Amino acid sequence: MTINRKIPLALAITSAITFASSAFAVDFHGYARSGIGWTGSGGDQMCFQAAGAQTKYRLGNECETYAEIKLGQELWSQDEMSFYLDTNVAYSVQQQNDWESTNPAFREMNVQAKNVIKSLPGATLWAGKRFYQRHDVHMMDFYYWDISGPGAGLENIDLGFGKLSVAATRNTEAGGSGTFINGSFDSSYSFELNPDNGEIERVGKGGKTSNDIFDVRLAGLAINQGGSLELGVTYGRANTKEGFTLDDKASKDGFLLTAEHTQSLMDGFNKFVVQYANDSMTSWNGGHSEGSKTSNNGDMIRVLNHGAVKLHRDWEMMYSAMYQDISLDNDGGNKWMTAGVRPMYKWTPIMSTLLEVGYDHVNQESNDENSDLFKVTLAQQWQAGDSIWSRPAVRLFTTYGSSSSWTDGATQRVRFNQDDITFGAQVEAWW
């Protein structure tokens, strides 16, 4: 009897160990930020963004709670081959109450198969929803090259002198600017819930217009010591349903051309970027397409320089400067010039002081009106390490903003000739 009791116990222990080992094999990654803030003139925290600008300087200037929860696991491996499952669910609320319901966004669900094509060692075959090779300016949260979405591709094909990546992704736009059924205009509409923002929107009876993106990139071109070049061609086009056509004035398709030079600099990096886009590719700042719009025909030119460097043992700094000109046929574009710096002084390996200064100038093409925003933030921070990239970080901040015309990031209200002070506390983490 004693032996029989020991056998089930041993099996239970073995099963528990096996289950625990499997559970701990899951990779847990993510990003999160949250906090509390007040405004000097009264009320909760306002956030400063120049009217017409696509983003803002973010330190002490974020009014929401946002999180991305990533779970992934290697499902199979043999020799140097592997299949990896990656997922990502994102949440965003206005951090105004204890209980705030939200509709989570299912942002990633993909499998990446590495070294499964023997003739292309090091290449990765993938399919599914994915954050695909995103390029951004961290201090502005500005994604200037981002075709993320449901798709498939083959990346990091080693050509000897560089690595080639090809991909196709898709995003849709609600309704469309002129949906036709068999040559006749369909003026009726239906109302649908937009899962991205939880709002009811009016859409064409024909539903949504799909926009396909085809992207080719050549990276890792060594052109100078410590420097490399990446080139990309991104083509977007509207993909209408059978029996439906678009308004003759719809942009239908467009190109985005990108050249980015990355230079190792002062224990950090500098990136210099030149981009050109036309028609449907002028609608988004990163590389998505809106081909059924009639209001985005035109051109976009963007010149951007940004980076992060170590000035001294105790000093580091992020910086960014950009000129962007969107010229549209309907005079609905604008010119946006922005520049900002974020120096950091480290008092101890885990405590620092940050100062962020940013300036935006936007000139509207339609009426030649200008919008200027000056924003400065002083923050005391405790972070997990002594790098400007170290996270988690808990910070106390005070922000001053002054503008002739700016958008409150919390309410999306446009305010004129106003300045104000905000202050509060925030935590930011990635892992």
ZIWOSUL-V595730 format. One line per field, one symbol per residue. burial: I if it has 24 or more other C-alpha atoms within 12 Angstrom, else O. Layout:
burial->???
This chain:
burial->OOOOOOOOOOOOOOOOOOOOOOOOOOOOOIIIIIIIIIIOOOOIIIIIIIIIIIIIIIIIIIIIIIIIIIIIIIOOOOOOOIIIIIIIIIIIIIIOOOOOOOOOIIIIIIIIIIIIOOOOOIIIIIIIIIIIIOIIIIIIOIIIIIIIIIIIIIIIIOOOOOIIIIIIIIIIIIIIIIIIOOOOOIOOOOOOOOOOOOOOOOIIIIIIIIIIIIIIIIIIIOOOOOOIIIIIIIIIIIIIOOOIIIIOIIIIIIIIIIIIIIIOOOOIIIIIIIIIIIIIIIIIIIIIIIIIIIIIIIIIIIIIIIIIIIOOOOIIIIIIIIIIIIIIOOOIIIIIIIIIIIIIIIOOOIIIIIIIIIIIIIIIOOOOOIIIIIIIIIIIIIIIOIIIIIIIIIIIIIIIIIIIIIIIIIOOOOIOOOIIIIIIIIIIIOO
